[in-house]
Amino acid sequence: MKNAHLRWLQQQAAEWRGKGIISEQQHQAILALYPEPANNNWGQWLIYAFAAVILGLGIVLFFAYNW
């Protein structure tokens, strides 16, 4: 979701610059306040995978215990 907000801000800032509302320096300063997030989600995917494995094992053990 953050990328959608960032794209919106970039489009708006470009429009403001085109209309003369802000200068090129102001445009760059605004965009510098909101850097693009790192696209490094391996840690998050590892946590999700680990949680899925634990949940799956829990379900299997629940049924095995009550069989």
RADAMO-V370862 format. One line per field, one symbol per residue. phi: phi as a letter, one per 40 degrees, with the letter a starting at -180 (. if undefined). psi: psi as a letter, one per 30 degrees, with the letter a starting at -180 (. if undefined). A space follows every 50 residues. Layout:
phi = ???
psi = ???
This chain:
phi = .ccccccccccccccccccgcbccccdccccccbcccccbbccccccccc ccccccccccccccccc
psi = eeeeeeeeeeeeeeeeeefgelleeeeeeefffilkkkhigeeeeeeeee eeeeeeeeeeeeeeeg.
